[in-house]
């Protein structure tokens, strides 16, 4: 999560250049989707472990 | 939220890019100086790129708040409409920029500034998201979106 937090902090200062904005906008979209995917996979894994433990 | 205008804006950006690269300026009576024409094309390209960037920020924020739609319905009900407002303003601005490229209309800057004023950015907060991991993702996406929106006044609010 720290890596994502660091990234988020860097995106929150996009600067004045439109090119810089565009690059960081694309990076933000990809990073958020990647993080959501990771969290979803972890949740699915935790659920599976819980189910195995219960069985 | 379906962000259909993304493709329109991307296509516009490409058209503007090609136009900027292929433009031949000639001096003739009654014509604006070449430098002014080039500046206008370049600024329209900046505007188009900014619309694409806002769309990227909106996509990130939309995906992030979608994750808490079920767990935090009150939060979603508060922030979801704000994202839609920005999206509507961004789509309107993209259309104005396209019209400016096609017809030479000059009223596109107010439409760009309207994106920045479409919501109070201080309302774009992750407060109210219960799960800490989800809150961090929402916070990061909204901070990015706010940063992008905040540059609009800097880039299009002056005489550029």
Backbone of each chain as ProteinMPNN parsed JSONL, in Angstrom:
{"seq_chain_A": "XXXXXXXXXXXXXXXXXXXXXXXXXXXXXXXXXXXXXXXXXXXXXXXXXXXXXXX", "coords_chain_A": {"N_chain_A": [[0.833, -1.209, 0.0], [2.051, 1.133, 0.624], [3.602, 1.776, -1.563], [1.638, 2.452, -3.389], [0.53, 4.632, -2.079], [2.683, 6.406, -2.196], [2.796, 6.778, -4.933], [0.312, 7.977, -5.335], [0.673, 10.366, -3.993], [2.553, 11.551, -5.655], [1.101, 11.931, -7.977], [-0.69, 13.799, -7.168], [0.515, 16.195, -7.502], [0.538, 17.545, -10.285], [1.702, 19.496, -11.81], [2.165, 22.223, -14.205], [2.291, 21.749, -16.897], [0.586, 20.648, -19.789], [1.228, 18.302, -21.068], [2.486, 16.881, -19.034], [0.352, 16.649, -17.255], [-1.304, 14.998, -18.785], [0.157, 12.629, -19.02], [0.282, 11.876, -16.313], [-2.404, 11.622, -15.748], [-3.139, 9.388, -17.266], [-1.494, 7.534, -16.0], [-2.556, 7.544, -13.446], [-5.126, 6.483, -13.856], [-4.473, 3.872, -14.697], [-3.048, 2.938, -12.439], [-4.948, 3.038, -10.38], [-6.878, 1.221, -11.31], [-5.276, -1.087, -11.331], [-4.687, -1.367, -8.617], [-7.249, -1.744, -7.549], [-7.859, -4.17, -8.732], [-5.895, -5.816, -7.549], [-6.667, -5.682, -4.85], [-9.167, -6.856, -5.045], [-8.47, -9.453, -5.868], [-7.033, -10.294, -3.636], [-9.038, -10.267, -1.721], [-10.684, -12.274, -2.73], [-8.97, -14.447, -2.46], [-8.656, -14.514, 0.327], [-11.251, -15.175, 1.032], [-11.462, -17.733, -0.05], [-9.559, -19.1, 1.481], [-10.732, -18.904, 3.996], [-13.028, -20.397, 3.544], [-11.942, -22.928, 3.068], [-10.769, -23.358, 5.543], [-13.046, -23.459, 7.135], [-14.258, -25.749, 6.157]], "CA_chain_A": [[0.0, 0.0, 0.0], [2.943, 2.296, 0.696], [3.986, 2.103, -2.938], [0.494, 3.13, -3.992], [0.427, 5.933, -1.414], [3.728, 7.259, -2.759], [2.367, 7.138, -6.281], [-0.812, 8.916, -5.216], [1.229, 11.667, -3.605], [3.222, 12.149, -6.819], [0.086, 12.358, -8.951], [-1.428, 14.96, -6.668], [1.206, 17.408, -7.958], [0.69, 17.274, -11.71], [2.452, 20.543, -12.506], [1.388, 23.089, -15.1], [2.374, 21.335, -18.29], [-0.511, 19.78, -20.234], [1.809, 16.985, -21.364], [2.697, 16.235, -17.733], [-0.99, 16.293, -16.78], [-1.845, 13.876, -19.569], [0.906, 11.436, -18.611], [-0.107, 11.476, -14.965], [-3.809, 11.187, -15.801], [-3.112, 8.001, -17.753], [-0.872, 6.709, -14.956], [-3.517, 7.454, -12.338], [-6.18, 5.545, -14.248], [-3.916, 2.51, -14.686], [-2.676, 2.56, -11.065], [-6.173, 2.79, -9.594], [-7.455, -0.053, -11.775], [-4.389, -2.17, -10.887], [-4.852, -1.526, -7.167], [-8.579, -2.327, -7.328], [-7.736, -5.578, -9.124], [-5.111, -6.495, -6.511], [-7.492, -5.781, -3.634], [-10.212, -7.837, -5.352], [-7.858, -10.788, -5.868], [-6.692, -10.613, -2.247], [-10.304, -10.562, -1.04], [-11.122, -13.594, -3.207], [-8.059, -15.411, -1.854], [-9.007, -14.595, 1.751], [-12.532, -15.89, 1.113], [-11.185, -19.145, -0.331], [-8.856, -19.649, 2.655], [-11.733, -19.005, 5.057], [-13.921, -21.505, 3.214], [-11.172, -24.167, 3.282], [-10.641, -23.494, 6.99], [-14.36, -23.833, 7.682], [-14.529, -27.129, 5.754]], "C_chain_A": [[0.867, 1.259, 0.0], [3.339, 2.761, -0.704], [2.869, 2.891, -3.624], [0.328, 4.527, -3.385], [1.455, 6.915, -1.981], [3.347, 7.728, -4.16], [1.276, 8.207, -6.222], [-0.316, 10.308, -4.867], [1.89, 12.345, -4.804], [2.209, 12.645, -7.845], [-0.63, 13.613, -8.479], [-0.699, 16.272, -6.952], [1.502, 17.234, -9.446], [1.466, 18.354, -12.456], [1.57, 21.312, -13.478], [1.348, 22.591, -16.542], [1.243, 20.379, -18.645], [0.012, 18.379, -20.524], [2.023, 16.193, -20.071], [1.364, 15.777, -17.146], [-1.483, 15.025, -17.457], [-1.166, 12.572, -19.16], [0.439, 10.943, -17.248], [-1.576, 11.05, -14.897], [-3.9, 9.735, -16.237], [-2.563, 7.072, -16.673], [-1.831, 6.504, -13.783], [-4.586, 6.406, -12.644], [-5.671, 4.099, -14.156], [-3.63, 2.054, -13.252], [-3.906, 2.231, -10.232], [-6.795, 1.46, -10.008], [-6.615, -1.238, -11.3], [-4.601, -2.432, -9.392], [-6.207, -2.169, -6.853], [-8.54, -3.821, -7.648], [-6.997, -6.377, -8.056], [-5.943, -6.721, -5.251], [-8.591, -6.83, -3.842], [-9.675, -9.258, -5.308], [-7.514, -11.23, -4.448], [-7.952, -11.004, -1.475], [-10.805, -11.949, -1.438], [-10.282, -14.694, -2.577], [-8.398, -15.616, -0.375], [-10.289, -15.398, 1.941], [-12.308, -17.382, 0.923], [-10.515, -19.811, 0.868], [-9.839, -19.864, 3.803], [-12.639, -20.208, 4.83], [-13.223, -22.846, 3.443], [-11.042, -24.433, 4.783], [-11.932, -23.969, 7.628], [-14.687, -25.286, 7.355], [-13.59, -28.06, 6.517]], "O_chain_A": [[0.487, 2.299, -0.538], [3.403, 3.957, -0.991], [3.119, 3.862, -4.338], [0.022, 5.485, -4.094], [1.155, 8.085, -2.217], [3.539, 8.887, -4.528], [1.31, 9.198, -6.952], [-0.821, 11.306, -5.381], [1.804, 13.564, -4.958], [2.433, 13.659, -8.505], [-1.119, 14.399, -9.291], [-1.231, 17.346, -6.674], [2.601, 16.821, -9.818], [1.849, 18.154, -13.609], [0.366, 21.071, -13.557], [0.467, 22.973, -17.313], [0.965, 19.427, -17.915], [-0.669, 17.388, -20.262], [1.772, 14.988, -20.022], [1.251, 14.674, -16.612], [-2.0, 14.11, -16.816], [-1.821, 11.546, -18.978], [0.226, 9.747, -17.048], [-1.943, 10.21, -14.075], [-4.644, 8.947, -15.653], [-3.082, 5.978, -16.451], [-1.9, 5.418, -13.206], [-4.907, 5.56, -11.809], [-6.344, 3.223, -13.614], [-3.934, 0.918, -12.89], [-3.908, 1.265, -9.469], [-7.192, 0.665, -9.156], [-7.16, -2.271, -10.913], [-4.682, -3.583, -8.962], [-6.297, -3.039, -5.987], [-9.116, -4.634, -6.926], [-7.413, -7.479, -7.698], [-5.927, -7.803, -4.665], [-8.908, -7.595, -2.931], [-10.325, -10.161, -4.782], [-7.683, -12.397, -4.098], [-7.94, -11.944, -0.681], [-11.29, -12.707, -0.598], [-10.802, -15.745, -2.203], [-8.425, -16.745, 0.113], [-10.41, -16.191, 2.874], [-12.884, -18.2, 1.64], [-10.851, -20.939, 1.23], [-9.785, -20.879, 4.496], [-12.979, -20.939, 5.76], [-13.833, -23.788, 3.949], [-11.182, -25.567, 5.24], [-11.916, -24.784, 8.55], [-15.311, -25.982, 8.156], [-13.643, -29.276, 6.333]]}, "seq_chain_B": "XXXXXXXXXXXXXXXXXXXXXXXXXXXXXXXXXXXXXXXXXXXXXXXXXXXXXXXXXXXXXXXXXXXXXXXXXXXXXXXXXXXXXXXXXXXXXXXXXXXXXXXXXXXXXXXXXXXXXXXXXXXXXXXXXXXXXXXXXXXXXXXXXXXXXXXXXXXXXXXX", "coords_chain_B": {"N_chain_B": [[-20.616, 4.386, -14.651], [-20.803, 5.288, -18.029], [-18.309, 6.221, -20.109], [-18.531, 7.57, -22.728], [-17.674, 9.716, -24.197], [-14.975, 9.679, -24.25], [-13.812, 8.428, -26.461], [-14.526, 10.116, -28.493], [-13.167, 12.42, -27.736], [-10.538, 11.514, -27.839], [-10.284, 10.988, -30.556], [-10.581, 13.555, -31.526], [-8.301, 14.744, -30.451], [-6.326, 13.479, -31.947], [-6.958, 14.37, -34.498], [-6.488, 17.093, -34.201], [-3.789, 17.04, -33.659], [-2.703, 16.087, -36.046], [-3.538, 18.157, -37.668], [-2.076, 20.265, -36.601], [0.47, 19.509, -37.291], [0.437, 19.504, -40.08], [-0.209, 22.011, -40.897], [-0.019, 24.813, -43.028], [1.141, 27.986, -43.106], [0.286, 31.052, -44.509], [0.942, 34.381, -45.387], [-1.436, 36.803, -45.86], [-3.508, 39.486, -46.995], [-5.693, 40.665, -44.521], [-5.591, 38.336, -43.108], [-4.866, 36.635, -40.018], [-1.722, 36.934, -38.235], [0.742, 34.358, -38.857], [1.863, 33.24, -36.506], [-0.089, 33.636, -34.571], [-2.139, 31.993, -35.503], [-0.952, 29.477, -35.333], [-0.536, 29.363, -32.599], [-3.18, 29.284, -31.718], [-4.063, 26.801, -32.715], [-2.31, 25.121, -31.347], [-3.107, 25.647, -28.73], [-5.716, 24.781, -28.755], [-5.197, 22.099, -29.092], [-3.984, 21.609, -26.638], [-6.218, 22.035, -25.03], [-7.888, 19.987, -25.888], [-6.329, 17.772, -25.154], [-6.376, 18.166, -22.43], [-9.053, 17.693, -21.851], [-9.102, 14.952, -22.375], [-7.39, 14.107, -20.354], [-8.818, 14.863, -18.049], [-10.925, 13.129, -18.393], [-9.593, 10.697, -18.014], [-8.941, 10.98, -15.305], [-11.528, 11.076, -14.269], [-12.41, 8.516, -14.931], [-10.732, 6.948, -13.311], [-11.569, 7.848, -10.76], [-14.258, 7.157, -10.874], [-14.161, 4.358, -11.099], [-12.984, 3.812, -8.654], [-14.856, 4.756, -6.724], [-16.945, 3.16, -7.358], [-16.269, 0.776, -6.202], [-17.085, 1.029, -3.596], [-19.736, 1.25, -3.64], [-21.712, -0.535, -2.719], [-20.964, -1.036, -0.068], [-20.778, 1.477, 1.113], [-23.226, 3.196, 0.691], [-24.269, 5.757, 1.219], [-22.102, 7.462, 0.999], [-21.494, 7.03, -1.681], [-23.789, 8.039, -2.857], [-23.438, 10.691, -2.382], [-20.984, 11.496, -3.576], [-20.977, 10.365, -6.126], [-22.825, 11.824, -7.878], [-21.343, 14.186, -8.125], [-19.138, 13.43, -9.605], [-20.443, 12.828, -11.95], [-21.344, 15.37, -12.678], [-18.948, 16.718, -13.265], [-18.135, 15.158, -15.371], [-20.138, 15.707, -17.262], [-19.671, 18.424, -17.745], [-17.137, 18.239, -18.798], [-17.579, 16.767, -21.126], [-19.141, 18.603, -22.516], [-17.293, 20.651, -22.866], [-15.411, 19.36, -24.476], [-16.895, 19.063, -26.799], [-17.227, 21.739, -27.515], [-14.572, 22.441, -28.03], [-14.042, 20.843, -30.209], [-15.857, 21.947, -32.007], [-14.743, 24.464, -32.235], [-12.381, 23.863, -33.556], [-13.435, 22.92, -35.946], [-15.043, 25.019, -36.933], [-13.97, 27.411, -36.188], [-15.029, 28.721, -34.071], [-15.053, 30.713, -31.097], [-15.664, 30.399, -28.459], [-14.756, 28.521, -26.645], [-13.085, 28.525, -24.405], [-14.489, 29.421, -22.025], [-16.018, 27.137, -21.657], [-14.081, 25.266, -21.001], [-13.214, 26.353, -18.573], [-15.524, 26.003, -17.186], [-15.477, 23.364, -16.496], [-13.752, 23.305, -14.352], [-15.219, 24.762, -12.53], [-17.436, 23.273, -12.106], [-17.942, 21.72, -9.884], [-17.521, 21.958, -6.297], [-14.36, 21.475, -5.426], [-13.455, 20.756, -2.925], [-15.37, 19.155, -1.94], [-14.843, 16.732, -2.959], [-13.982, 14.315, -1.398], [-12.627, 11.556, 0.497], [-13.747, 11.011, 2.851], [-15.938, 9.175, 4.813], [-15.833, 6.774, 3.604], [-15.674, 3.559, 4.687], [-13.977, 1.213, 4.774], [-10.525, 0.957, 5.209], [-8.592, 0.371, 3.178], [-10.056, 0.68, 0.801], [-10.713, 3.326, 1.186], [-8.229, 4.559, 0.933], [-7.681, 4.117, -1.767], [-9.8, 5.465, -3.003], [-9.278, 8.023, -2.051], [-6.781, 8.557, -3.25], [-7.454, 8.515, -5.973], [-9.309, 10.589, -6.147], [-7.735, 12.731, -5.304], [-5.941, 12.883, -7.406], [-7.694, 13.529, -9.512], [-8.637, 16.019, -8.637], [-6.244, 17.469, -8.679], [-5.743, 17.543, -11.412], [-8.0, 18.969, -12.314], [-7.548, 21.373, -11.022], [-5.507, 22.499, -12.508], [-6.664, 23.545, -14.719], [-7.643, 26.209, -14.61], [-5.201, 27.491, -14.43], [-4.059, 26.926, -16.904], [-5.91, 27.747, -18.827], [-7.159, 30.012, -17.986], [-5.995, 32.447, -18.331], [-4.518, 34.684, -20.685], [-3.677, 33.031, -22.576]], "CA_chain_B": [[-20.828, 5.475, -15.613], [-20.194, 5.016, -19.324], [-17.595, 7.43, -20.516], [-18.501, 7.444, -24.182], [-17.028, 10.848, -24.856], [-13.518, 9.461, -24.296], [-13.395, 8.117, -27.818], [-14.693, 11.343, -29.263], [-12.082, 13.329, -27.372], [-9.29, 10.95, -28.353], [-10.271, 11.21, -32.001], [-10.349, 14.989, -31.721], [-6.888, 15.013, -30.16], [-5.53, 13.016, -33.085], [-7.213, 15.278, -35.624], [-5.79, 18.343, -33.919], [-2.354, 16.781, -33.759], [-2.383, 16.033, -37.476], [-3.725, 19.504, -38.204], [-0.962, 21.102, -36.178], [1.66, 19.098, -38.01], [0.319, 19.716, -41.518], [-0.675, 23.354, -41.202], [0.877, 25.705, -43.761], [0.686, 29.347, -42.892], [0.67, 32.027, -45.523], [0.516, 35.728, -45.031], [-2.289, 37.429, -46.857], [-4.244, 40.619, -46.444], [-6.88, 40.29, -43.76], [-5.38, 37.088, -42.368], [-4.092, 36.835, -38.793], [-0.324, 36.516, -38.376], [0.907, 32.905, -38.717], [2.145, 32.826, -35.132], [-1.352, 33.593, -33.84], [-2.877, 30.803, -35.94], [-0.279, 28.299, -34.771], [-0.815, 29.364, -31.16], [-4.562, 28.85, -31.518], [-4.127, 25.356, -32.942], [-1.612, 24.468, -30.234], [-3.903, 25.786, -27.522], [-6.847, 23.862, -28.914], [-4.666, 20.761, -28.828], [-3.855, 21.542, -25.182], [-7.563, 21.905, -24.466], [-8.344, 18.639, -26.192], [-5.572, 16.86, -24.293], [-6.853, 18.343, -21.05], [-10.329, 16.957, -21.746], [-8.753, 13.522, -22.282], [-6.814, 13.885, -19.021], [-9.932, 14.902, -17.091], [-11.653, 11.869, -18.587], [-8.806, 9.657, -17.327], [-9.144, 11.183, -13.864], [-12.911, 10.681, -13.961], [-12.478, 7.05, -15.006], [-10.099, 6.445, -12.088], [-12.442, 8.145, -9.616], [-15.497, 6.382, -11.045], [-13.859, 2.962, -10.752], [-12.691, 3.747, -7.217], [-16.071, 4.884, -5.89], [-17.788, 1.997, -7.673], [-15.908, -0.293, -5.27], [-17.728, 1.217, -2.287], [-21.152, 1.525, -3.904], [-22.547, -1.393, -1.878], [-20.586, -0.949, 1.357], [-20.98, 2.848, 1.599], [-24.186, 3.814, -0.245], [-24.455, 7.195, 1.482], [-20.946, 8.135, 0.4], [-21.647, 6.948, -3.138], [-24.879, 8.946, -3.246], [-22.949, 12.07, -2.257], [-19.865, 11.795, -4.481], [-21.32, 9.927, -7.487], [-23.356, 12.933, -8.696], [-20.288, 15.182, -8.401], [-18.35, 12.883, -10.72], [-21.275, 12.979, -13.154], [-21.358, 16.797, -13.045], [-17.661, 17.02, -13.919], [-18.146, 14.445, -16.652], [-21.01, 16.446, -18.189], [-18.971, 19.661, -18.113], [-15.998, 17.857, -19.639], [-18.12, 16.397, -22.44], [-19.563, 19.848, -23.17], [-16.066, 21.354, -23.268], [-14.826, 18.625, -25.606], [-17.689, 19.402, -27.989], [-16.895, 23.132, -27.873], [-13.225, 22.438, -28.608], [-14.181, 20.252, -31.549], [-16.537, 22.952, -32.821], [-13.767, 25.528, -32.485], [-11.471, 23.36, -34.593], [-14.158, 22.764, -37.212], [-15.693, 26.231, -37.426], [-13.285, 28.634, -35.757], [-15.754, 29.341, -32.955], [-14.067, 31.179, -30.118], [-16.231, 30.385, -27.104], [-14.444, 27.249, -25.994], [-12.393, 28.69, -23.116], [-15.432, 29.36, -20.889], [-16.428, 25.74, -21.448], [-12.989, 24.613, -20.261], [-13.245, 26.847, -17.197], [-16.732, 25.457, -16.55], [-15.119, 22.057, -15.898], [-13.145, 23.59, -13.042], [-16.207, 25.319, -11.596], [-18.654, 22.435, -12.108], [-18.173, 21.271, -8.508], [-16.58, 22.461, -5.304], [-13.423, 20.343, -5.326], [-13.277, 20.335, -1.527], [-16.379, 18.112, -1.67], [-14.33, 15.455, -3.473], [-13.212, 13.756, -0.282], [-12.87, 10.127, 0.754], [-14.355, 10.877, 4.179], [-17.203, 8.444, 4.73], [-15.536, 5.409, 3.131], [-15.328, 2.86, 5.951], [-12.827, 0.305, 4.649], [-9.307, 1.779, 5.048], [-7.942, 0.154, 1.876], [-10.898, 1.349, -0.203], [-10.615, 4.769, 1.406], [-6.949, 5.015, 0.369], [-7.795, 4.115, -3.238], [-10.7, 6.572, -3.362], [-8.562, 9.269, -1.75], [-5.748, 8.762, -4.274], [-8.067, 8.829, -7.27], [-9.92, 11.925, -6.076], [-6.645, 13.721, -5.24], [-5.446, 13.024, -8.78], [-8.708, 14.251, -10.291], [-8.63, 17.42, -8.183], [-5.01, 18.089, -9.175], [-5.949, 17.791, -12.852], [-8.993, 20.048, -12.452], [-6.958, 22.633, -10.549], [-4.601, 23.091, -13.501], [-7.427, 24.121, -15.84], [-7.625, 27.672, -14.494], [-3.838, 27.953, -14.715], [-3.731, 26.783, -18.324], [-6.895, 28.347, -19.741], [-7.817, 31.158, -17.364], [-5.316, 33.692, -18.666], [-4.635, 35.187, -22.054], [-3.059, 32.041, -23.465]], "C_chain_B": [[-20.136, 5.126, -16.936], [-19.569, 6.304, -19.834], [-17.411, 7.402, -22.029], [-17.695, 8.546, -24.84], [-15.522, 10.664, -24.971], [-13.049, 9.224, -25.717], [-13.49, 9.334, -28.715], [-13.522, 12.279, -29.005], [-10.752, 12.819, -27.912], [-9.171, 11.2, -29.851], [-9.973, 12.669, -32.307], [-8.883, 15.343, -31.493], [-6.012, 14.615, -31.335], [-5.696, 13.943, -34.276], [-6.438, 16.573, -35.435], [-4.29, 18.19, -34.084], [-1.919, 16.781, -35.216], [-2.498, 17.425, -38.078], [-2.544, 20.393, -37.857], [0.286, 20.783, -36.986], [1.616, 19.471, -39.481], [0.005, 21.162, -41.884], [0.398, 24.15, -41.959], [0.322, 27.109, -43.626], [1.181, 30.255, -44.006], [0.209, 33.391, -45.046], [-0.295, 36.295, -46.178], [-3.057, 38.556, -46.188], [-5.478, 40.123, -45.702], [-6.724, 39.025, -42.952], [-4.6, 37.396, -41.085], [-2.653, 36.4, -39.011], [-0.197, 35.012, -38.157], [1.112, 32.466, -37.285], [0.863, 32.718, -34.327], [-2.139, 32.338, -34.197], [-2.283, 29.542, -35.33], [-0.576, 28.202, -33.281], [-2.214, 28.847, -30.894], [-4.687, 27.347, -31.67], [-3.485, 24.619, -31.778], [-2.447, 24.533, -28.968], [-5.142, 24.899, -27.579], [-6.404, 22.433, -28.654], [-4.483, 20.566, -27.321], [-5.222, 21.317, -24.537], [-8.103, 20.497, -24.68], [-7.642, 17.617, -25.303], [-6.028, 16.964, -22.836], [-8.182, 17.617, -20.85], [-10.075, 15.455, -21.615], [-8.228, 13.213, -20.873], [-7.893, 13.899, -17.944], [-10.724, 13.601, -17.175], [-10.914, 10.709, -17.903], [-8.99, 9.756, -15.813], [-10.531, 10.755, -13.432], [-13.057, 9.166, -13.972], [-11.893, 6.435, -13.735], [-11.022, 6.645, -10.886], [-13.717, 7.301, -9.678], [-15.278, 4.925, -10.659], [-13.642, 2.814, -9.248], [-13.984, 3.811, -6.392], [-17.062, 3.763, -6.181], [-17.537, 0.853, -6.687], [-16.632, -0.168, -3.934], [-19.231, 1.483, -2.43], [-22.057, 0.734, -2.949], [-22.254, -1.185, -0.385], [-20.872, 0.435, 1.95], [-21.953, 3.608, 0.684], [-24.381, 5.31, -0.029], [-23.318, 8.004, 0.863], [-21.111, 8.174, -1.122], [-22.709, 7.94, -3.627], [-24.432, 10.404, -3.204], [-21.919, 12.403, -3.341], [-20.174, 11.405, -5.939], [-21.855, 11.059, -8.368], [-22.312, 13.995, -9.02], [-19.438, 14.731, -9.591], [-19.138, 13.058, -12.026], [-21.32, 14.435, -13.625], [-20.077, 17.17, -13.793], [-17.633, 16.381, -15.303], [-18.987, 15.188, -17.691], [-20.319, 17.718, -18.669], [-17.809, 19.349, -19.049], [-16.465, 17.485, -21.05], [-18.543, 17.64, -23.221], [-18.342, 20.617, -23.678], [-15.425, 20.676, -24.476], [-15.58, 18.945, -26.896], [-17.374, 20.816, -28.472], [-15.527, 23.207, -28.552], [-13.275, 21.875, -30.026], [-14.824, 21.263, -32.504], [-15.58, 24.087, -33.183], [-12.804, 25.11, -33.589], [-12.164, 23.345, -35.953], [-14.627, 24.088, -37.802], [-14.964, 27.518, -37.069], [-14.02, 29.365, -34.65], [-14.757, 29.661, -31.83], [-14.54, 31.046, -28.665], [-15.902, 29.107, -26.337], [-13.788, 27.402, -24.635], [-13.355, 28.698, -21.925], [-15.893, 27.934, -20.597], [-15.353, 24.96, -20.702], [-13.03, 25.047, -18.789], [-14.456, 26.31, -16.442], [-16.48, 24.071, -15.946], [-14.632, 22.301, -14.473], [-14.177, 24.073, -12.033], [-17.461, 24.451, -11.479], [-18.98, 21.889, -10.72], [-17.227, 22.028, -7.585], [-15.606, 21.322, -5.013], [-13.187, 19.882, -3.886], [-14.317, 19.283, -1.13], [-15.914, 16.741, -2.154], [-13.388, 14.852, -2.437], [-13.557, 12.285, -0.11], [-13.483, 9.916, 2.134], [-15.72, 10.211, 4.04], [-17.026, 7.048, 4.178], [-14.979, 4.63, 4.333], [-14.076, 1.999, 5.841], [-11.552, 1.113, 4.373], [-8.625, 1.606, 3.688], [-8.734, 0.854, 0.774], [-10.785, 2.861, -0.066], [-9.328, 5.323, 0.79], [-7.022, 5.092, -1.155], [-8.675, 5.283, -3.697], [-9.98, 7.904, -3.171], [-7.535, 9.579, -2.844], [-6.372, 9.175, -5.599], [-8.666, 10.234, -7.26], [-8.844, 13.013, -6.013], [-6.074, 13.965, -6.64], [-6.403, 13.83, -9.632], [-8.716, 15.741, -9.929], [-7.391, 18.15, -8.713], [-5.145, 18.443, -10.656], [-6.89, 18.976, -13.048], [-8.381, 21.397, -12.068], [-6.02, 23.273, -11.567], [-5.355, 23.782, -14.638], [-7.409, 25.647, -15.785], [-6.247, 28.23, -14.836], [-3.563, 27.958, -16.215], [-4.681, 27.529, -19.26], [-7.583, 29.593, -19.165], [-7.21, 32.495, -17.751], [-5.546, 34.099, -20.106], [-4.084, 34.206, -23.066], [-4.035, 31.66, -24.581]], "O_chain_B": [[-18.979, 4.706, -16.929], [-20.232, 7.333, -19.965], [-16.303, 7.236, -22.54], [-17.105, 8.349, -25.903], [-14.86, 11.401, -25.702], [-12.016, 9.748, -26.135], [-12.645, 9.554, -29.582], [-12.956, 12.857, -29.933], [-9.931, 13.603, -28.389], [-8.111, 11.573, -30.353], [-9.214, 12.983, -33.224], [-8.298, 16.133, -32.234], [-5.068, 15.324, -31.682], [-4.734, 14.266, -34.973], [-5.816, 17.087, -36.364], [-3.608, 19.086, -34.58], [-0.91, 17.386, -35.58], [-1.669, 17.83, -38.894], [-2.065, 21.168, -38.684], [1.064, 21.675, -37.323], [2.661, 19.731, -40.077], [-0.041, 21.501, -43.066], [1.568, 24.156, -41.575], [-0.823, 27.38, -43.988], [2.351, 30.219, -44.386], [-0.814, 33.511, -44.371], [0.131, 36.26, -47.332], [-3.23, 38.573, -44.969], [-6.214, 39.268, -46.197], [-7.619, 38.664, -42.188], [-3.772, 38.307, -41.063], [-2.387, 35.577, -39.887], [-0.943, 34.442, -37.361], [0.593, 31.426, -36.88], [0.726, 31.823, -33.493], [-2.73, 31.695, -33.33], [-3.005, 28.656, -34.87], [-0.833, 27.119, -32.755], [-2.428, 28.068, -29.965], [-5.336, 26.688, -30.859], [-4.022, 23.63, -31.278], [-2.49, 23.566, -28.207], [-5.561, 24.337, -26.567], [-7.145, 21.644, -28.067], [-4.784, 19.499, -26.786], [-5.363, 20.512, -23.617], [-8.692, 19.895, -23.782], [-8.276, 16.709, -24.766], [-6.058, 15.971, -22.11], [-8.41, 17.001, -19.809], [-10.746, 14.769, -20.844], [-8.575, 12.191, -20.28], [-7.893, 13.063, -17.041], [-11.139, 13.045, -16.158], [-11.54, 9.845, -17.288], [-9.171, 8.748, -15.131], [-10.706, 10.151, -12.373], [-13.745, 8.597, -13.125], [-12.477, 5.521, -13.153], [-11.231, 5.726, -10.094], [-14.189, 6.796, -8.66], [-16.109, 4.327, -9.975], [-14.058, 1.826, -8.644], [-14.18, 3.014, -5.474], [-17.917, 3.451, -5.352], [-18.435, 0.072, -6.373], [-16.778, -1.157, -3.215], [-19.902, 1.882, -1.478], [-23.041, 1.265, -2.434], [-23.164, -1.16, 0.444], [-21.169, 0.556, 3.138], [-21.557, 4.544, -0.009], [-24.629, 6.05, -0.981], [-23.529, 9.071, 0.288], [-20.899, 9.205, -1.76], [-22.55, 8.587, -4.662], [-24.984, 11.249, -3.908], [-21.98, 13.471, -3.951], [-19.686, 12.044, -6.871], [-21.384, 11.236, -9.491], [-22.382, 14.635, -10.07], [-19.072, 15.526, -10.457], [-18.571, 13.392, -13.067], [-21.333, 14.701, -14.827], [-20.119, 17.849, -14.819], [-17.17, 16.98, -16.273], [-18.599, 15.289, -18.855], [-20.373, 18.052, -19.852], [-17.533, 20.105, -19.981], [-15.827, 17.842, -22.04], [-18.333, 17.726, -24.431], [-18.356, 21.165, -24.78], [-14.952, 21.348, -25.393], [-14.973, 19.081, -27.959], [-17.266, 21.066, -29.672], [-15.345, 23.942, -29.523], [-12.616, 22.388, -30.929], [-14.397, 21.416, -33.649], [-15.607, 24.603, -34.3], [-12.454, 25.914, -34.453], [-11.575, 23.705, -36.972], [-14.615, 24.268, -39.019], [-15.293, 28.588, -37.581], [-13.679, 30.501, -34.321], [-13.759, 28.965, -31.647], [-13.877, 31.534, -27.749], [-16.673, 28.668, -25.484], [-13.909, 26.515, -23.79], [-13.078, 28.054, -20.913], [-16.129, 27.567, -19.446], [-15.661, 24.102, -19.874], [-12.899, 24.224, -17.882], [-14.428, 26.177, -15.219], [-17.168, 23.652, -15.015], [-15.03, 21.618, -13.529], [-14.042, 23.834, -10.833], [-18.432, 24.842, -10.832], [-20.141, 21.626, -10.407], [-16.265, 22.652, -8.03], [-15.989, 20.315, -4.418], [-12.767, 18.748, -3.656], [-14.166, 18.604, -0.114], [-16.505, 15.717, -1.809], [-12.166, 14.878, -2.587], [-14.626, 11.827, -0.514], [-13.715, 8.779, 2.545], [-16.552, 10.64, 3.241], [-17.935, 6.222, 4.26], [-13.955, 4.996, 4.911], [-13.21, 2.048, 6.715], [-11.503, 1.873, 3.406], [-8.136, 2.577, 3.11], [-8.162, 1.533, -0.079], [-10.764, 3.588, -1.059], [-9.323, 6.405, 0.204], [-6.488, 6.021, -1.762], [-8.344, 5.992, -4.647], [-10.061, 8.796, -4.016], [-7.432, 10.716, -3.306], [-5.875, 10.08, -6.27], [-8.548, 10.976, -8.235], [-9.009, 14.087, -6.592], [-5.767, 15.098, -7.011], [-5.987, 14.71, -10.385], [-8.791, 16.604, -10.803], [-7.475, 19.3, -9.142], [-4.713, 19.51, -11.092], [-6.615, 19.874, -13.844], [-8.653, 22.421, -12.695], [-5.765, 24.475, -11.494], [-4.76, 24.517, -15.426], [-7.185, 26.303, -16.802], [-6.128, 29.293, -15.446], [-2.922, 28.87, -16.736], [-4.293, 27.902, -20.368], [-8.482, 30.156, -19.791], [-7.812, 33.547, -17.536], [-6.62, 33.889, -20.669], [-4.026, 34.496, -24.261], [-3.705, 30.838, -25.436]]}, "name": "protein", "num_of_chains": 2, "seq": "XXXXXXXXXXXXXXXXXXXXXXXXXXXXXXXXXXXXXXXXXXXXXXXXXXXXXXXXXXXXXXXXXXXXXXXXXXXXXXXXXXXXXXXXXXXXXXXXXXXXXXXXXXXXXXXXXXXXXXXXXXXXXXXXXXXXXXXXXXXXXXXXXXXXXXXXXXXXXXXXXXXXXXXXXXXXXXXXXXXXXXXXXXXXXXXXXXXXXXXXXXXXXXXXXXXXXXX"}
